[in-house]
Amino acid sequence: MSLSAAIVAGEPSGDLLAARMLRGLKAHDPETRAMGIGGPAMRRAGFEAWHPMDALSVFGYVDALRQAPRLIRTWRDTRRRTLAWRPDVFVGVDAPDFNLRLEEKLRAAGIPTVHFVGPSIWAWRFERIHQIRRAVSHMLVLFPFEVDLYREQGVPVTYVGHPLAELIPVHPDRAAARARLGLEPGRKVLALMPGSRESEIRLLAPRFLQAAQMLQRQAPDLQVIVPVVNAQRRAQFEAVLARHPVPGCLILSAPPEAGPDTQARADGLDTAEWPVAWHAMEAADAVLVASGTATLEAALFKRPLVISYVITPWMRRIMAWKSGQDAPSLPWIGLPNILEREFVVPELLQEAATPQALAEHVWAALTDTVLAERIARRFTALHETLSRDTPGLAARAILEVSHGRAA
C-alpha cells in the first residue's frame, strides 16, 4: 500500500525543503500521495495543495494579528481535512506556530507526526519543548548540536544535515560570479544584505550604507552590491540610498540572465536556479549581513562576514515577554557562530551597530588576507559537517514513523 502524507510548509525555504523531502519519499515509494499546504516547488514534486503556501505568510507580530482570522480558518480547514483523510503521517515543515498546534491535535487523534526543522528553542522560547513533546512523534533537525538537546528532553530526533550545504558549492568561484554580474575583476566587492523585511531595511540599511560611505573614503574603488528580494524591498532600499548615497552601488533584484557563465556546477545547485543573494555572496570579498539564514549562506560561500541586527524598543519588550527563556541560552545570534560555538565572525547588535563600528569590522574582513583564509578553512569544515543526504535521511525517518504508526 502506498504512503499517504499530509504536509504543511509555510514559506519559500520550507517549500524547497519539503519538495526535496517529497522527492526522497517518492524515490522509496513512487506512489506516495501528498496533500496539504505548499508552494510551487512542492507542486512540481507531485504535491496536491489544499491551500497555497502564501496562506501562512505573515511578516512580524502586527501582520500576524491582522491576518489572524484567515490563519485560523486555514488551520481549522487543514485539521479537518487531515483528520478526515487520516494519512499515514503528517509532516510539518518549519512554521512552528502553525504546525505545532496542528501536530498536537493530530497526534492526539492517532496520526504520527514529524516536524522538519527544529524550532530554535536553543535561542529563545525554550518553554516550547513541553508542546513539542506532546505534538511531535519525531523531530528532524538541521544542525548536529540539536540532537542532544532534543534527546535530553525525550523527543525522538534525527539529524538530516542542512540542505543549503548540498545546494551551495563547496568551492565558490568568485571570478565567475563577477563575470555573471558584470563586475570589474580587480576591485574589492562588498555585499550589503540588510534583510528582507520592511523593518530590517528601515533599521539596518541606513547604518549599512553609512558604513559603506566610510569604507569608500578609505578605498574609493570599493564596489558595493546589494541583493533585494522583490520590487517592494528594492523601492524601499532605493529611498534609503537616496538619503545615504554610495557611489556606484549596484542593486540586484533578479538573478543574471542565463549565459555562458551561468552553468551547471560540479557541486551544488545550477547557478541558473540560484537566488539573487547567492550571486552577490559568491562575488563578494566580504559580506555585511542581517542576522538570519543569510549568515549561514555567507559562511557556506566561505566569505568573511560581519553580522548585525537592530530591533525597536517595542519589539524588544515583546521578545523579552515571549522568550520565557530559562534554558538553554546562547551568547551568539549568528548561525555560523552558533554552529562553531564561538565568535568566529563579529556580531554587532543594537547600540553597538554604529556605522563606525560596522565599517571597522568590515574593513578587516575586506583587507586581512590571513583572516579571510582562516575563516575559509573553518567554513569549509562546517560545510562538510552540514552536508548530508538530507532528502534520503528525512524520507527514511518519515517512513519509519509512518510504518510504525508511532503516534
C-alpha positions in Angstrom: 0.0 0.0 0.0 1.4 3.4 -1.0 2.4 6.0 1.5 0.0 8.9 2.3 1.4 12.1 3.8 -0.1 15.4 4.8 2.5 18.1 4.6 2.4 21.8 5.6 5.1 24.2 4.6 4.6 27.9 5.0 7.4 29.9 3.3 9.8 29.6 0.3 12.5 27.9 2.3 10.1 25.4 3.7 8.7 24.8 0.2 12.2 23.9 -1.1 12.8 21.6 1.9 9.5 19.8 1.6 10.0 19.4 -2.2 13.3 17.7 -1.7 11.9 15.6 1.1 9.0 14.6 -1.1 11.3 13.5 -3.9 13.1 11.4 -1.3 9.9 9.8 -0.3 8.9 9.1 -3.9 12.3 7.5 -4.5 11.4 4.9 -1.9 7.7 4.7 -2.9 6.8 6.3 -6.3 3.1 6.1 -5.5 3.4 8.3 -2.4 0.5 10.7 -2.2 1.0 14.0 -0.5 -1.5 16.8 0.2 -1.8 19.9 2.4 -0.3 23.4 2.2 2.7 24.1 0.0 4.3 26.1 -2.8 5.4 25.7 -6.4 8.4 23.5 -5.7 6.2 21.0 -3.9 3.7 21.0 -6.6 6.4 20.3 -9.2 7.3 17.3 -7.0 3.7 15.9 -7.2 2.1 17.6 -4.3 -1.6 18.5 -4.2 -2.2 21.8 -2.4 -5.4 22.4 -0.3 -4.2 25.9 0.3 -1.3 27.9 -1.2 1.8 28.5 0.8 1.0 32.2 0.8 -1.9 31.4 3.1 0.6 31.2 6.0 2.8 34.2 5.0 3.0 36.8 7.7 5.7 39.4 8.5 6.1 40.2 12.1 3.6 40.4 15.0 1.5 43.2 13.7 0.9 41.4 10.4 0.1 38.2 12.3 -2.6 39.9 14.3 -4.0 41.4 11.1 -4.1 38.1 9.3 -5.3 36.1 12.4 -8.8 35.3 11.1 -7.5 34.0 7.8 -4.8 31.9 9.5 -7.4 30.4 11.9 -9.7 29.5 9.0 -6.8 27.8 7.2 -5.6 26.0 10.3 -9.1 24.6 11.0 -9.7 23.6 7.4 -6.3 21.8 7.3 -7.1 20.0 10.6 -10.5 18.9 9.3 -9.2 17.6 6.0 -6.3 15.8 7.7 -8.5 14.1 10.3 -11.0 13.1 7.6 -8.2 11.7 5.3 -6.2 10.0 8.2 -2.9 9.8 6.3 0.0 7.5 7.4 1.9 10.5 8.6 1.8 14.3 9.0 4.9 16.3 8.3 5.1 19.9 9.5 7.9 21.8 7.8 9.1 24.7 9.9 6.2 27.2 10.6 6.1 26.2 14.3 3.4 28.5 15.4 1.0 26.9 12.9 2.4 23.4 12.7 3.0 22.5 16.4 -0.6 23.3 17.3 -1.8 21.2 14.4 0.6 18.4 15.2 -0.7 18.3 18.8 -4.3 17.8 17.7 -3.4 15.2 15.0 -1.1 13.2 17.3 -3.8 13.1 19.9 -6.1 11.6 17.3 -3.6 8.8 16.5 -1.8 10.3 13.4 2.0 10.1 13.7 3.6 13.5 13.3 7.1 14.5 12.1 8.4 18.1 12.5 11.1 19.1 10.0 13.4 21.9 11.2 13.6 22.1 15.0 12.3 25.4 16.4 15.2 27.5 17.8 14.4 26.7 21.4 18.2 26.8 22.0 18.0 30.6 21.3 14.7 31.6 22.8 11.3 30.3 23.9 12.7 27.1 25.4 9.3 26.5 27.1 8.1 25.3 23.7 9.7 22.0 24.5 6.7 21.0 26.5 4.4 21.5 23.5 6.9 19.7 21.2 6.8 16.6 23.5 3.1 16.5 23.2 2.9 17.3 19.5 5.9 15.6 17.7 6.4 11.9 17.2 9.8 12.5 15.6 11.9 15.6 15.1 14.1 16.2 12.0 16.9 18.7 12.7 19.3 20.6 10.5 22.2 21.1 13.0 24.2 18.4 14.8 24.1 20.1 18.2 20.3 19.9 18.3 20.3 16.1 18.6 21.5 16.0 22.2 19.1 18.8 23.1 16.0 17.0 21.9 17.2 13.6 23.2 17.7 15.0 26.6 14.2 16.3 26.5 12.7 13.0 25.5 11.9 13.8 21.9 13.0 11.2 19.2 15.2 13.0 16.8 17.3 12.5 13.6 20.0 14.8 12.2 19.5 15.1 8.5 22.0 17.8 7.6 21.3 21.2 6.2 20.1 21.3 2.5 21.9 24.5 1.9 25.2 22.5 2.3 24.0 20.4 -0.7 22.9 23.4 -2.8 25.8 25.8 -2.3 29.1 24.8 -3.9 31.9 23.6 -1.7 34.3 25.6 -3.9 32.8 29.1 -4.8 34.0 30.7 -8.0 34.4 34.4 -7.3 35.7 35.3 -10.8 32.8 33.5 -12.5 30.3 35.3 -10.2 31.8 38.7 -11.0 31.6 37.9 -14.7 27.9 37.0 -14.4 27.2 40.3 -12.6 29.4 42.4 -14.9 31.7 43.5 -12.1 35.3 44.6 -12.7 37.6 41.7 -11.6 40.3 43.9 -10.0 38.1 45.8 -7.4 37.2 44.8 -3.9 33.5 43.9 -3.6 31.3 44.3 -0.5 27.9 42.7 -0.4 25.4 44.6 1.8 22.4 42.4 3.0 20.2 44.4 5.4 17.4 41.8 5.4 14.2 41.0 3.5 11.6 42.6 5.9 10.5 46.2 5.9 11.6 46.7 9.5 15.0 45.3 8.8 15.7 47.6 5.9 14.3 50.5 7.8 16.6 49.9 10.8 19.7 48.4 9.2 20.0 49.9 5.7 20.9 53.4 6.9 23.7 52.1 9.1 25.0 49.7 6.5 25.1 52.5 3.8 26.8 54.9 6.2 29.4 52.3 6.9 29.9 51.8 3.2 30.4 55.5 2.7 33.2 55.4 5.3 34.7 52.4 3.6 34.7 54.1 0.2 36.5 57.0 1.6 39.3 54.6 2.6 39.0 52.6 -0.7 37.4 54.7 -3.4 37.3 51.8 -5.8 35.2 49.6 -3.5 32.3 48.1 -5.3 29.1 47.8 -3.2 26.4 45.4 -4.3 23.0 44.9 -2.6 20.7 42.0 -3.4 17.0 42.6 -2.7 14.2 40.0 -2.6 11.5 41.9 -4.6 10.4 45.1 -6.2 8.8 46.4 -3.0 12.0 46.0 -1.0 14.1 47.5 -3.8 11.9 50.6 -3.8 12.3 50.9 0.0 16.1 50.4 -0.2 16.4 52.9 -3.0 14.7 55.5 -0.9 17.2 54.9 1.9 20.1 55.0 -0.6 18.9 58.4 -1.8 19.4 59.7 1.7 22.8 58.0 2.2 24.3 57.8 -1.3 27.0 55.3 -2.1 28.6 55.9 -5.5 28.3 53.0 -7.9 26.1 51.0 -5.5 24.6 48.1 -7.6 21.2 46.9 -6.5 20.4 43.3 -7.6 16.7 42.4 -7.7 16.9 39.5 -10.1 19.5 36.8 -10.9 21.6 37.5 -14.0 20.3 36.1 -17.3 21.5 32.7 -18.3 24.6 32.7 -20.3 28.0 31.0 -20.8 28.9 31.8 -17.2 25.6 30.7 -15.8 26.1 27.0 -15.9 25.8 23.7 -14.1 28.2 23.2 -11.2 30.1 20.1 -10.4 28.9 20.6 -6.8 25.8 22.4 -5.6 22.8 23.8 -7.5 23.0 25.1 -11.1 23.6 28.8 -11.0 20.6 29.4 -13.2 18.5 28.3 -10.2 20.2 30.4 -7.5 18.5 33.2 -5.6 20.0 36.6 -6.4 21.7 36.9 -3.0 23.9 33.9 -3.7 25.3 35.6 -6.8 26.2 38.6 -4.7 27.8 36.5 -1.9 29.9 34.4 -4.4 31.1 37.6 -6.0 32.0 39.4 -2.7 35.2 39.7 -0.8 33.2 40.3 2.4 29.5 40.4 3.5 27.8 42.8 5.9 24.6 40.9 6.7 21.5 40.9 8.9 21.2 38.0 11.3 19.3 35.1 9.9 19.7 32.3 7.4 21.7 34.6 5.1 24.6 34.4 7.7 24.8 30.6 7.1 24.6 31.1 3.4 27.5 33.6 3.5 29.5 31.1 5.6 28.9 28.3 3.2 30.2 30.6 0.4 33.4 30.8 2.7 33.2 34.6 2.9 34.3 36.8 5.8 31.2 38.3 7.2 30.0 40.8 9.8 26.6 40.1 11.4 24.4 42.9 12.7 20.8 43.3 13.9 18.7 46.0 15.4 15.1 45.9 16.6 12.9 48.6 18.1 12.4 49.0 21.8 8.8 47.9 21.4 9.9 44.7 19.7 12.5 44.1 22.3 9.8 44.2 25.0 7.6 41.7 23.1 10.5 39.3 22.5 11.5 39.5 26.2 7.9 38.8 27.2 7.6 35.9 24.8 11.1 34.4 25.4 10.4 32.6 28.7 14.0 31.5 28.4 15.2 29.5 31.4 17.5 27.1 29.5 19.4 26.8 27.3 20.7 30.2 26.2 23.5 31.1 23.9 25.8 34.0 23.7 25.6 34.1 19.9 22.8 35.0 17.4 24.6 34.3 14.1 24.2 30.8 12.8 27.9 30.4 11.9 28.9 31.3 15.4 26.3 29.1 17.0 27.4 26.2 15.0 31.1 26.8 15.7 30.3 27.6 19.4 32.5 30.7 19.3 32.7 34.2 17.8 34.3 33.2 14.5 32.8 36.4 13.0 31.8 39.6 14.7 28.3 40.3 15.8 27.3 44.0 16.2 23.8 44.3 17.8 21.5 47.2 18.8 23.5 50.2 20.2 26.8 48.5 19.2 25.8 48.6 15.5 27.1 52.0 14.8 28.2 52.9 11.2 31.8 53.5 12.5 31.9 50.1 14.3 30.4 48.3 11.3 33.0 50.0 9.0 35.9 49.0 11.2 35.0 45.3 11.3 34.1 45.2 7.6 37.4 46.8 6.7 39.2 44.0 8.5 37.1 41.4 6.6 37.9 43.1 3.3 41.7 43.6 3.8 43.0 41.0 6.2 44.0 38.1 4.0 45.1 35.9 6.9 41.7 36.3 8.5 40.0 35.5 5.2 42.0 32.3 4.8 41.3 31.2 8.4 37.6 31.8 8.0 37.5 30.0 4.7 39.1 26.9 6.3 36.7 27.0 9.3 33.7 27.3 7.0 34.8 24.6 4.6 34.9 22.2 7.6 31.5 23.4 8.6 30.2 22.8 5.1 31.4 19.2 5.3 29.7 18.7 8.7 26.3 20.0 7.4 26.5 18.2 4.1 24.3 15.0 4.2 21.8 13.2 2.1 19.0 15.4 3.5 16.2 14.1 1.3 17.1 10.5 1.8 17.7 10.7 5.6 14.4 12.7 6.0 12.5 10.2 3.9 13.8 7.2 5.8 12.9 8.7 9.2 9.4 9.6 7.9 8.9 6.1 6.5 9.9 4.5 9.8 7.5 6.7 11.7 4.6 6.1 9.3 5.2 2.3 9.1 5.4 2.0 12.9 2.4 4.3 13.3 4.2 5.5 16.4 2.0 8.4 17.2 
